[in-house]
Amino acid sequence: MPHNHKSESSSRREFIKTSALAAAAAAPYFAPASVFGANAPSNRVTLGFIGVGNQGFPVMQRFLENDQCQALAVCDVNRGSNGYKDDKHFYGREPARDAVEGFYAKSKESGSYKGCEAYNDFRDIIGRKDIDAVVIAVPDHWHSIMTVQAAKAGKDVYCEKPLGLTIGDQKAMVKAVRENGRILQTGSHERSNPNVRRLVEIVQSGAIGDVKRVVANVGRHNMISPGPGWKPMPVPEGFDYKMWLGPAPDAPYHKDRCLYRFRFNYDYAGSQVTNFGAHSLDMAQWALGMDKSGPVLVEHVYADYLPKGSLFNAATYTHFRCTYDNGIVLDCMTGVPEVRCIIEGTEGSVRVENQGRNFFTIPEGIKAKVCGTDVPDVYVSNDDHQRNFIDCVKSREEPAASVEVGHRSATVCHLGNIALRLKTKVKWDPVNEQIIGNKEASAMMNRPTNQAWQA
Ligand SMILES: NC(=O)c1ccc[n+]([C@@H]2O[C@H](COP(=O)([O-])OP(=O)(O)OC[C@H]3O[C@@H](n4cnc5c(N)ncnc54)[C@H](O)[C@@H]3O)[C@@H](O)[C@H]2O)c1
Protein backbone atom coordinates (compact mmCIF):
# COMPACT_ATOMS: atom_id res chain seq x y z
CA MET A 1 0.00 0.00 0.00
CA PRO A 2 1.52 3.32 -0.94
CA HIS A 3 1.97 6.09 1.56
CA ASN A 4 -1.56 7.12 2.48
CA HIS A 5 -2.21 10.53 3.96
CA LYS A 6 -4.87 9.60 6.47
CA SER A 7 -5.27 13.21 7.42
CA GLU A 8 -2.95 15.97 6.43
CA SER A 9 -2.86 19.68 6.75
CA SER A 10 -3.34 21.65 3.60
CA SER A 11 0.14 23.09 4.11
CA ARG A 12 1.70 19.65 3.88
CA ARG A 13 -0.40 18.84 0.83
CA GLU A 14 0.65 22.09 -0.79
CA PHE A 15 4.24 21.45 0.09
CA ILE A 16 4.23 18.02 -1.54
CA LYS A 17 2.43 19.36 -4.58
CA THR A 18 4.86 22.25 -4.89
CA SER A 19 7.90 20.01 -4.44
CA ALA A 20 6.57 17.58 -7.02
CA LEU A 21 5.87 20.40 -9.48
CA ALA A 22 9.26 21.97 -8.88
CA ALA A 23 10.93 18.62 -9.38
CA ALA A 24 8.94 17.94 -12.51
CA ALA A 25 9.83 21.35 -13.90
CA ALA A 26 13.51 20.86 -13.15
CA ALA A 27 13.80 17.33 -14.42
CA PRO A 28 10.76 15.60 -15.93
CA TYR A 29 10.24 12.22 -14.34
CA PHE A 30 10.70 9.16 -16.49
CA ALA A 31 9.73 6.06 -14.58
CA PRO A 32 12.33 3.36 -15.11
CA ALA A 33 10.95 0.69 -17.44
CA SER A 34 11.43 -1.87 -14.72
CA VAL A 35 8.88 -0.37 -12.34
CA PHE A 36 5.73 -1.00 -14.35
CA GLY A 37 3.45 -3.97 -13.99
CA ALA A 38 3.27 -6.65 -11.34
CA ASN A 39 6.19 -8.35 -9.78
CA ALA A 40 7.70 -10.27 -12.67
CA PRO A 41 11.50 -10.02 -12.33
CA SER A 42 11.69 -7.44 -15.10
CA ASN A 43 9.09 -5.30 -13.32
CA ARG A 44 10.78 -5.11 -9.96
CA VAL A 45 12.57 -2.08 -8.59
CA THR A 46 16.22 -2.97 -9.00
CA LEU A 47 18.49 -2.16 -6.07
CA GLY A 48 22.17 -1.67 -5.29
CA PHE A 49 23.30 -1.69 -1.64
CA ILE A 50 26.17 0.60 -0.62
CA GLY A 51 27.56 -0.24 2.81
CA VAL A 52 26.58 -3.65 4.14
CA GLY A 53 27.66 -3.58 7.78
CA ASN A 54 25.84 -3.43 11.11
CA GLN A 55 22.82 -1.63 9.63
CA GLY A 56 23.17 -2.14 5.88
CA PHE A 57 23.26 -5.94 6.06
CA PRO A 58 19.98 -6.49 7.99
CA VAL A 59 18.27 -3.69 6.03
CA MET A 60 19.31 -5.45 2.82
CA GLN A 61 17.76 -8.66 4.14
CA ARG A 62 14.48 -6.84 4.77
CA PHE A 63 14.46 -5.55 1.18
CA LEU A 64 15.10 -9.10 -0.08
CA GLU A 65 11.86 -10.26 1.52
CA ASN A 66 9.91 -7.80 -0.65
CA ASP A 67 9.18 -9.35 -4.05
CA GLN A 68 8.55 -5.91 -5.52
CA CYS A 69 12.29 -5.34 -5.64
CA GLN A 70 15.38 -7.20 -6.76
CA ALA A 71 18.95 -6.84 -5.47
CA LEU A 72 21.43 -6.61 -8.35
CA ALA A 73 24.58 -5.43 -6.59
CA VAL A 74 26.25 -4.78 -3.26
CA CYS A 75 29.21 -2.57 -2.46
CA ASP A 76 31.46 -2.29 0.56
CA VAL A 77 35.08 -1.26 1.03
CA ASN A 78 35.33 -4.25 3.37
CA ARG A 79 35.61 -7.56 1.51
CA GLY A 80 34.29 -9.39 4.58
CA SER A 81 35.21 -9.52 8.28
CA ASN A 82 34.06 -9.61 11.86
CA GLY A 83 34.67 -6.57 14.05
CA TYR A 84 31.27 -4.88 13.68
CA LYS A 85 29.01 -3.87 16.59
CA ASP A 86 28.42 -7.50 17.39
CA ASP A 87 31.68 -9.37 16.76
CA LYS A 88 29.77 -12.55 15.87
CA HIS A 89 28.57 -10.91 12.66
CA PHE A 90 30.62 -11.42 9.50
CA TYR A 91 29.68 -8.55 7.19
CA GLY A 92 31.05 -6.81 4.08
CA ARG A 93 30.56 -7.15 0.33
CA GLU A 94 31.29 -10.87 -0.14
CA PRO A 95 29.05 -12.11 2.69
CA ALA A 96 26.37 -9.68 1.43
CA ARG A 97 26.62 -10.98 -2.13
CA ASP A 98 26.47 -14.55 -0.81
CA ALA A 99 23.39 -13.69 1.27
CA VAL A 100 21.61 -12.19 -1.77
CA GLU A 101 22.45 -15.11 -4.04
CA GLY A 102 21.59 -17.61 -1.30
CA PHE A 103 18.22 -15.93 -0.79
CA TYR A 104 17.27 -16.03 -4.47
CA ALA A 105 18.66 -19.56 -4.86
CA LYS A 106 15.98 -20.81 -2.45
CA SER A 107 13.26 -20.08 -5.00
CA LYS A 108 15.14 -21.63 -7.95
CA GLU A 109 14.54 -25.22 -8.93
CA SER A 110 18.26 -25.63 -9.53
CA GLY A 111 18.90 -24.40 -5.98
CA SER A 112 21.53 -22.00 -7.22
CA TYR A 113 21.52 -18.36 -8.33
CA LYS A 114 24.18 -16.00 -9.62
CA GLY A 115 23.39 -12.40 -10.44
CA CYS A 116 24.56 -10.11 -7.68
CA GLU A 117 27.80 -8.22 -8.28
CA ALA A 118 30.02 -7.23 -5.35
CA TYR A 119 31.91 -3.94 -5.76
CA ASN A 120 34.50 -2.04 -3.75
CA ASP A 121 33.72 1.33 -5.39
CA PHE A 122 30.17 2.74 -5.08
CA ARG A 123 30.54 4.54 -8.42
CA ASP A 124 30.33 1.13 -10.10
CA ILE A 125 26.80 0.81 -8.73
CA ILE A 126 25.77 4.39 -9.47
CA GLY A 127 27.05 4.01 -13.04
CA ARG A 128 24.84 1.00 -13.74
CA LYS A 129 21.87 1.90 -15.92
CA ASP A 130 19.92 -1.19 -14.85
CA ILE A 131 19.80 -0.11 -11.17
CA ASP A 132 16.78 2.01 -10.21
CA ALA A 133 17.60 2.81 -6.59
CA VAL A 134 20.41 2.63 -4.07
CA VAL A 135 20.37 1.89 -0.35
CA ILE A 136 23.10 3.86 1.42
CA ALA A 137 24.20 2.58 4.84
CA VAL A 138 27.78 3.83 5.13
CA PRO A 139 29.22 6.15 7.82
CA ASP A 140 27.68 9.62 7.87
CA HIS A 141 30.66 11.41 6.24
CA TRP A 142 29.80 9.65 2.97
CA HIS A 143 26.00 10.12 2.89
CA SER A 144 25.92 13.41 1.02
CA ILE A 145 28.47 12.60 -1.69
CA MET A 146 26.83 9.28 -2.50
CA THR A 147 23.27 10.64 -2.41
CA VAL A 148 24.06 13.62 -4.62
CA GLN A 149 25.87 11.44 -7.17
CA ALA A 150 23.07 8.87 -7.13
CA ALA A 151 20.35 11.51 -7.55
CA LYS A 152 22.21 13.12 -10.44
CA ALA A 153 22.48 9.68 -12.05
CA GLY A 154 18.66 9.31 -11.79
CA LYS A 155 18.57 6.86 -8.88
CA ASP A 156 16.09 6.95 -6.03
CA VAL A 157 17.74 6.71 -2.63
CA TYR A 158 17.10 5.07 0.72
CA CYS A 159 19.71 6.82 2.90
CA GLU A 160 20.35 5.92 6.51
CA LYS A 161 19.89 8.48 9.25
CA PRO A 162 21.25 10.94 10.25
CA LEU A 163 20.73 12.37 6.78
CA GLY A 164 24.19 13.99 6.55
CA LEU A 165 27.32 14.90 8.46
CA THR A 166 26.57 18.63 8.40
CA ILE A 167 23.68 21.00 7.75
CA GLY A 168 25.46 22.09 4.55
CA ASP A 169 25.73 18.48 3.34
CA GLN A 170 22.04 17.98 3.94
CA LYS A 171 21.04 21.11 2.02
CA ALA A 172 23.00 19.75 -0.96
CA MET A 173 21.11 16.45 -0.62
CA VAL A 174 17.70 18.16 -0.57
CA LYS A 175 18.66 20.19 -3.65
CA ALA A 176 19.94 17.18 -5.62
CA VAL A 177 16.90 15.06 -4.76
CA ARG A 178 14.41 17.77 -5.70
CA GLU A 179 16.21 19.03 -8.81
CA ASN A 180 16.43 15.51 -10.18
CA GLY A 181 12.88 14.49 -9.27
CA ARG A 182 14.03 11.62 -7.04
CA ILE A 183 12.39 9.81 -4.13
CA LEU A 184 14.47 9.73 -0.95
CA GLN A 185 13.52 7.86 2.17
CA THR A 186 15.56 8.77 5.27
CA GLY A 187 16.28 5.64 7.31
CA SER A 188 14.61 7.02 10.46
CA HIS A 189 12.33 3.99 10.49
CA GLU A 190 10.48 5.00 13.66
CA ARG A 191 8.45 7.29 11.35
CA SER A 192 6.82 4.06 10.19
CA ASN A 193 6.08 2.87 13.73
CA PRO A 194 2.38 2.97 14.71
CA ASN A 195 3.26 3.82 18.34
CA VAL A 196 5.21 6.87 17.27
CA ARG A 197 2.36 7.91 15.02
CA ARG A 198 0.00 7.53 18.01
CA LEU A 199 2.26 9.80 20.08
CA VAL A 200 2.06 12.42 17.36
CA GLU A 201 -1.71 12.01 17.05
CA ILE A 202 -2.27 12.41 20.80
CA VAL A 203 -0.05 15.48 21.04
CA GLN A 204 -1.51 17.16 17.98
CA SER A 205 -5.12 16.45 18.95
CA GLY A 206 -4.61 18.40 22.18
CA ALA A 207 -5.23 15.34 24.40
CA ILE A 208 -2.36 16.31 26.75
CA GLY A 209 -3.34 19.99 26.75
CA ASP A 210 -0.79 22.62 25.76
CA VAL A 211 2.66 21.16 25.23
CA LYS A 212 5.21 22.64 27.61
CA ARG A 213 8.29 20.47 27.59
CA VAL A 214 9.86 17.67 25.59
CA VAL A 215 12.64 15.31 26.59
CA ALA A 216 14.48 13.59 23.73
CA ASN A 217 16.97 11.00 24.90
CA VAL A 218 20.26 9.99 23.38
CA GLY A 219 22.73 7.31 24.52
CA ARG A 220 26.32 7.57 25.65
CA HIS A 221 29.29 5.79 24.04
CA ASN A 222 28.51 2.08 24.03
CA MET A 223 32.02 0.99 23.02
CA ILE A 224 35.37 1.46 24.78
CA SER A 225 37.79 3.92 23.22
CA PRO A 226 41.53 3.29 23.00
CA GLY A 227 42.98 5.77 25.48
CA PRO A 228 45.68 8.44 25.06
CA GLY A 229 48.85 7.00 23.51
CA TRP A 230 46.96 4.52 21.32
CA LYS A 231 49.07 3.11 18.47
CA PRO A 232 48.08 2.88 14.81
CA MET A 233 47.48 -0.60 13.41
CA PRO A 234 48.24 -2.14 10.01
CA VAL A 235 45.28 -1.93 7.63
CA PRO A 236 43.77 -5.42 7.33
CA GLU A 237 43.91 -7.17 3.98
CA GLY A 238 40.64 -6.75 2.11
CA PHE A 239 39.80 -3.38 3.71
CA ASP A 240 40.16 -0.30 1.46
CA TYR A 241 40.93 2.23 4.19
CA LYS A 242 41.57 5.10 1.77
CA MET A 243 38.09 4.64 0.33
CA TRP A 244 36.65 4.29 3.84
CA LEU A 245 38.13 7.70 4.75
CA GLY A 246 37.12 9.30 1.42
CA PRO A 247 36.24 12.95 2.14
CA ALA A 248 37.40 12.78 5.79
CA PRO A 249 40.80 14.09 6.92
CA ASP A 250 43.70 11.67 6.56
CA ALA A 251 44.28 9.70 9.78
CA PRO A 252 46.26 6.62 10.85
CA TYR A 253 44.33 3.37 10.78
CA HIS A 254 42.99 1.83 13.96
CA LYS A 255 40.20 -0.74 13.99
CA ASP A 256 38.30 1.33 16.57
CA ARG A 257 38.17 4.26 14.18
CA CYS A 258 36.18 2.39 11.55
CA LEU A 259 33.53 -0.31 11.76
CA TYR A 260 30.59 0.81 13.89
CA ARG A 261 32.87 2.93 16.15
CA PHE A 262 33.12 5.78 13.62
CA ARG A 263 30.06 7.33 15.31
CA PHE A 264 32.20 8.38 18.30
CA ASN A 265 34.49 10.57 16.20
CA TYR A 266 33.43 14.00 14.93
CA ASP A 267 35.33 13.49 11.65
CA TYR A 268 32.82 10.87 10.54
CA ALA A 269 29.64 11.41 12.57
CA GLY A 270 28.00 13.45 15.32
CA SER A 271 28.22 11.01 18.25
CA GLN A 272 25.09 9.64 19.89
CA VAL A 273 23.54 13.11 19.50
CA THR A 274 23.01 12.47 15.79
CA ASN A 275 22.89 8.68 16.06
CA PHE A 276 20.00 8.52 18.57
CA GLY A 277 18.81 12.09 18.02
CA ALA A 278 17.88 11.28 14.43
CA HIS A 279 15.16 9.09 16.00
CA SER A 280 14.20 10.84 19.25
CA LEU A 281 14.39 14.39 17.90
CA ASP A 282 12.67 13.23 14.73
CA MET A 283 9.60 12.08 16.68
CA ALA A 284 9.66 15.30 18.72
CA GLN A 285 9.83 17.44 15.58
CA TRP A 286 6.94 15.48 14.06
CA ALA A 287 4.79 15.69 17.21
CA LEU A 288 5.43 19.43 17.54
CA GLY A 289 4.42 20.01 13.90
CA MET A 290 7.95 21.26 13.14
CA ASP A 291 8.77 19.12 10.10
CA LYS A 292 9.40 22.21 8.02
CA SER A 293 10.91 24.26 10.81
CA GLY A 294 12.93 23.90 14.00
CA PRO A 295 13.92 25.61 17.24
CA VAL A 296 14.99 29.25 17.38
CA LEU A 297 17.52 28.79 20.17
CA VAL A 298 19.85 25.87 20.95
CA GLU A 299 21.94 26.06 24.14
CA HIS A 300 24.83 24.08 25.57
CA VAL A 301 24.01 22.69 29.00
CA TYR A 302 26.57 19.95 29.56
CA ALA A 303 29.06 17.80 27.67
CA ASP A 304 31.58 15.34 28.99
CA TYR A 305 34.54 14.03 26.96
CA LEU A 306 37.03 11.19 27.32
CA PRO A 307 40.61 12.11 28.29
CA LYS A 308 42.39 14.20 25.62
CA GLY A 309 44.22 11.97 23.14
CA SER A 310 41.61 9.19 23.29
CA LEU A 311 40.64 7.85 19.87
CA PHE A 312 36.96 8.71 20.38
CA ASN A 313 36.89 12.51 20.38
CA ALA A 314 33.09 13.05 20.52
CA ALA A 315 31.29 13.96 23.73
CA THR A 316 29.92 10.97 25.59
CA TYR A 317 27.41 12.51 28.04
CA THR A 318 25.53 15.43 26.53
CA HIS A 319 22.70 17.81 27.30
CA PHE A 320 21.49 20.69 25.18
CA ARG A 321 18.27 22.69 25.33
CA CYS A 322 16.19 23.90 22.40
CA THR A 323 13.50 26.55 22.51
CA TYR A 324 10.85 26.83 19.79
CA ASP A 325 9.26 30.15 18.88
CA ASN A 326 6.01 29.03 20.56
CA GLY A 327 7.88 28.76 23.88
CA ILE A 328 8.11 24.95 23.98
CA VAL A 329 11.36 23.80 25.57
CA LEU A 330 13.05 20.58 24.44
CA ASP A 331 15.85 18.98 26.46
CA CYS A 332 17.98 16.56 24.46
CA MET A 333 20.15 14.59 26.83
CA THR A 334 21.93 11.40 27.66
CA GLY A 335 19.29 9.62 29.69
CA VAL A 336 17.73 6.26 30.43
CA PRO A 337 18.63 4.39 27.23
CA GLU A 338 15.19 2.78 26.79
CA VAL A 339 13.32 6.10 26.77
CA ARG A 340 13.17 7.75 23.38
CA CYS A 341 10.91 10.74 23.82
CA ILE A 342 8.62 12.23 26.48
CA ILE A 343 6.17 15.02 25.71
CA GLU A 344 4.61 16.85 28.65
CA GLY A 345 1.53 19.03 28.42
CA THR A 346 -0.70 20.91 30.83
CA GLU A 347 -3.06 17.90 31.10
CA GLY A 348 -0.83 14.86 30.74
CA SER A 349 2.17 13.34 29.05
CA VAL A 350 3.12 10.70 26.48
CA ARG A 351 6.27 8.63 26.35
CA VAL A 352 7.74 6.28 23.76
CA GLU A 353 10.31 3.70 24.84
CA ASN A 354 12.34 0.83 23.51
CA GLN A 355 12.65 2.04 19.90
CA GLY A 356 8.94 2.73 19.75
CA ARG A 357 7.92 -0.73 20.95
CA ASN A 358 6.40 0.60 24.22
CA PHE A 359 4.06 3.50 24.55
CA PHE A 360 2.72 5.07 27.78
CA THR A 361 0.50 7.97 28.76
CA ILE A 362 -0.23 9.81 32.01
CA PRO A 363 -3.09 9.67 32.84
CA GLU A 364 -3.37 6.18 31.36
CA GLY A 365 -6.84 6.88 29.94
CA ILE A 366 -5.39 9.22 27.30
CA LYS A 367 -3.99 6.16 25.53
CA ALA A 368 -7.48 4.97 24.63
CA LYS A 369 -8.65 8.37 23.43
CA VAL A 370 -9.72 8.40 19.80
CA CYS A 371 -8.18 11.43 18.20
CA GLY A 372 -10.28 11.55 15.08
CA THR A 373 -9.21 12.10 11.53
CA ASP A 374 -8.71 15.84 11.66
CA VAL A 375 -5.30 15.71 13.34
CA PRO A 376 -2.95 17.62 11.08
CA ASP A 377 0.33 16.16 9.85
CA VAL A 378 -0.39 12.59 10.89
CA TYR A 379 0.12 10.53 7.81
CA VAL A 380 0.16 6.77 7.55
CA SER A 381 2.71 4.65 5.76
CA ASN A 382 2.40 0.88 5.51
CA ASP A 383 4.29 0.51 8.81
CA ASP A 384 7.25 -1.05 7.00
CA HIS A 385 9.83 1.63 6.25
CA GLN A 386 11.67 -0.30 3.53
CA ARG A 387 8.43 -1.41 1.83
CA ASN A 388 7.14 2.16 2.00
CA PHE A 389 10.24 3.24 0.05
CA ILE A 390 9.68 0.67 -2.71
CA ASP A 391 5.98 1.58 -2.88
CA CYS A 392 6.92 5.25 -3.27
CA VAL A 393 9.53 4.53 -5.93
CA LYS A 394 6.66 3.04 -7.91
CA SER A 395 3.93 5.55 -7.08
CA ARG A 396 6.22 8.65 -6.90
CA GLU A 397 4.43 9.67 -3.68
CA GLU A 398 6.32 11.11 -0.75
CA PRO A 399 7.74 8.44 1.57
CA ALA A 400 7.24 8.46 5.36
CA ALA A 401 10.56 10.25 5.99
CA SER A 402 11.25 12.47 2.99
CA VAL A 403 14.57 14.20 2.39
CA GLU A 404 13.25 17.41 3.99
CA VAL A 405 11.98 15.55 7.07
CA GLY A 406 15.36 13.83 7.52
CA HIS A 407 17.15 17.13 6.96
CA ARG A 408 15.10 19.15 9.45
CA SER A 409 15.31 16.53 12.22
CA ALA A 410 19.06 15.99 11.81
CA THR A 411 19.55 19.78 11.69
CA VAL A 412 18.39 19.99 15.32
CA CYS A 413 21.03 17.35 16.20
CA HIS A 414 23.76 19.25 14.32
CA LEU A 415 22.80 22.53 15.99
CA GLY A 416 23.00 20.74 19.34
CA ASN A 417 26.49 19.50 18.53
CA ILE A 418 27.60 22.97 17.44
CA ALA A 419 26.29 24.51 20.70
CA LEU A 420 27.91 21.73 22.76
CA ARG A 421 31.28 21.91 21.03
CA LEU A 422 31.47 25.70 21.31
CA LYS A 423 29.87 25.72 24.79
CA THR A 424 27.55 28.43 23.56
CA LYS A 425 24.00 29.47 22.66
CA VAL A 426 23.11 29.29 18.99
CA LYS A 427 20.32 31.47 17.61
CA TRP A 428 18.73 29.73 14.63
CA ASP A 429 16.58 31.14 11.87
CA PRO A 430 14.54 28.10 10.79
CA VAL A 431 13.03 29.92 7.80
CA ASN A 432 16.30 30.89 6.14
CA GLU A 433 18.19 28.03 7.81
CA GLN A 434 20.92 30.27 9.13
CA ILE A 435 22.72 30.76 12.44
CA ILE A 436 22.29 34.34 13.58
CA GLY A 437 25.23 36.47 14.78
CA ASN A 438 27.87 33.81 15.41
CA LYS A 439 30.50 33.35 12.68
CA GLU A 440 32.29 30.49 14.41
CA ALA A 441 29.07 28.53 14.81
CA SER A 442 27.96 29.36 11.22
CA ALA A 443 31.26 28.00 9.91
CA MET A 444 30.45 24.67 11.55
CA MET A 445 27.38 24.26 9.33
CA ASN A 446 29.85 23.00 6.71
CA ARG A 447 33.10 21.01 6.72
CA PRO A 448 36.14 21.56 4.57
CA THR A 449 35.85 18.78 2.00
CA ASN A 450 38.76 16.83 0.66
CA GLN A 451 38.94 18.26 -2.89
CA ALA A 452 39.16 14.79 -4.37
CA TRP A 453 35.64 14.15 -3.11
CA GLN A 454 33.48 17.05 -4.23
CA ALA A 455 30.00 15.66 -4.96
N1 LIG B 1 18.14 3.36 11.21
C1 LIG B 1 18.80 2.93 12.26
O1 LIG B 1 18.23 2.64 13.30
C2 LIG B 1 20.30 2.78 12.18
C3 LIG B 1 20.95 1.86 13.03
C4 LIG B 1 22.34 1.74 12.93
C5 LIG B 1 23.05 2.50 12.01
N2 LIG B 1 22.38 3.39 11.22
C6 LIG B 1 23.14 4.23 10.26
O2 LIG B 1 23.71 3.40 9.27
C7 LIG B 1 24.95 3.96 8.84
C8 LIG B 1 26.03 2.89 8.97
O3 LIG B 1 26.17 2.54 10.34
P1 LIG B 1 26.61 1.08 10.79
O4 LIG B 1 26.39 0.96 12.23
O5 LIG B 1 25.99 0.08 9.87
O6 LIG B 1 28.20 1.14 10.49
P2 LIG B 1 29.15 -0.05 10.08
O7 LIG B 1 30.54 0.44 10.20
O8 LIG B 1 28.78 -1.29 10.82
O9 LIG B 1 28.80 -0.31 8.54
C9 LIG B 1 29.14 0.60 7.53
C10 LIG B 1 29.66 -0.19 6.35
O10 LIG B 1 29.94 0.76 5.30
C11 LIG B 1 31.19 0.39 4.71
N3 LIG B 1 31.76 1.55 4.05
C12 LIG B 1 32.42 2.61 4.59
N4 LIG B 1 32.79 3.47 3.63
C13 LIG B 1 32.36 2.94 2.45
C14 LIG B 1 32.45 3.37 1.11
N5 LIG B 1 33.10 4.50 0.74
N6 LIG B 1 31.90 2.58 0.15
C15 LIG B 1 31.27 1.41 0.48
N7 LIG B 1 31.19 0.96 1.74
C16 LIG B 1 31.71 1.73 2.71
C17 LIG B 1 32.01 -0.14 5.86
O11 LIG B 1 33.08 -0.94 5.44
C18 LIG B 1 30.96 -0.92 6.67
O12 LIG B 1 30.87 -2.26 6.24
C19 LIG B 1 25.20 5.18 9.72
O13 LIG B 1 24.83 6.35 9.04
C20 LIG B 1 24.30 4.95 10.91
O14 LIG B 1 23.87 6.14 11.53
C21 LIG B 1 21.03 3.51 11.27
The ligand as a MOL file (V3000), in Angstrom:
LIG
                    3D

  0  0  0     0  0            999 V3000
M  V30 BEGIN CTAB
M  V30 COUNTS 44 48 0 0 0
M  V30 BEGIN ATOM
M  V30 1 N 18.1450 3.3630 11.2090 0
M  V30 2 C 18.7990 2.9270 12.2600 0
M  V30 3 O 18.2350 2.6390 13.3030 0
M  V30 4 C 20.3010 2.7760 12.1800 0
M  V30 5 C 20.9550 1.8580 13.0260 0
M  V30 6 C 22.3380 1.7440 12.9260 0
M  V30 7 C 23.0510 2.5010 12.0070 0
M  V30 8 N 22.3790 3.3850 11.2210 0 CHG=1
M  V30 9 C 23.1370 4.2320 10.2620 0
M  V30 10 O 23.7130 3.4030 9.2650 0
M  V30 11 C 24.9530 3.9570 8.8370 0
M  V30 12 C 26.0340 2.8900 8.9720 0
M  V30 13 O 26.1660 2.5390 10.3420 0
M  V30 14 P 26.6110 1.0780 10.7900 0
M  V30 15 O 26.3860 0.9640 12.2300 0
M  V30 16 O 25.9860 0.0830 9.8660 0 CHG=-1
M  V30 17 O 28.1960 1.1390 10.4870 0
M  V30 18 P 29.1500 -0.0480 10.0770 0
M  V30 19 O 30.5380 0.4410 10.1980 0
M  V30 20 O 28.7790 -1.2860 10.8200 0
M  V30 21 O 28.7980 -0.3130 8.5420 0
M  V30 22 C 29.1380 0.6010 7.5330 0
M  V30 23 C 29.6620 -0.1880 6.3470 0
M  V30 24 O 29.9430 0.7600 5.3050 0
M  V30 25 C 31.1860 0.3920 4.7060 0
M  V30 26 N 31.7620 1.5540 4.0470 0
M  V30 27 C 32.4180 2.6060 4.5890 0
M  V30 28 N 32.7940 3.4680 3.6300 0
M  V30 29 C 32.3640 2.9450 2.4540 0
M  V30 30 C 32.4530 3.3710 1.1060 0
M  V30 31 N 33.1020 4.4950 0.7420 0
M  V30 32 N 31.8980 2.5820 0.1480 0
M  V30 33 C 31.2740 1.4120 0.4810 0
M  V30 34 N 31.1850 0.9630 1.7440 0
M  V30 35 C 31.7130 1.7260 2.7150 0
M  V30 36 C 32.0100 -0.1390 5.8620 0
M  V30 37 O 33.0750 -0.9430 5.4380 0
M  V30 38 C 30.9630 -0.9250 6.6690 0
M  V30 39 O 30.8740 -2.2590 6.2390 0
M  V30 40 C 25.2010 5.1840 9.7180 0
M  V30 41 O 24.8300 6.3470 9.0410 0
M  V30 42 C 24.2960 4.9510 10.9110 0
M  V30 43 O 23.8680 6.1430 11.5330 0
M  V30 44 C 21.0340 3.5150 11.2690 0
M  V30 END ATOM
M  V30 BEGIN BOND
M  V30 1 1 1 2
M  V30 2 2 2 3
M  V30 3 1 2 4
M  V30 4 1 4 5
M  V30 5 2 4 44
M  V30 6 2 5 6
M  V30 7 1 6 7
M  V30 8 2 7 8
M  V30 9 1 8 9
M  V30 10 1 8 44
M  V30 11 1 9 10
M  V30 12 1 9 42
M  V30 13 1 10 11
M  V30 14 1 11 12
M  V30 15 1 11 40
M  V30 16 1 12 13
M  V30 17 1 13 14
M  V30 18 2 14 15
M  V30 19 1 14 16
M  V30 20 1 14 17
M  V30 21 1 17 18
M  V30 22 2 18 19
M  V30 23 1 18 20
M  V30 24 1 18 21
M  V30 25 1 21 22
M  V30 26 1 22 23
M  V30 27 1 23 24
M  V30 28 1 23 38
M  V30 29 1 24 25
M  V30 30 1 25 26
M  V30 31 1 25 36
M  V30 32 1 26 27
M  V30 33 1 26 35
M  V30 34 2 27 28
M  V30 35 1 28 29
M  V30 36 1 29 30
M  V30 37 2 29 35
M  V30 38 1 30 31
M  V30 39 2 30 32
M  V30 40 1 32 33
M  V30 41 2 33 34
M  V30 42 1 34 35
M  V30 43 1 36 37
M  V30 44 1 36 38
M  V30 45 1 38 39
M  V30 46 1 40 41
M  V30 47 1 40 42
M  V30 48 1 42 43
M  V30 END BOND
M  V30 END CTAB
M  END
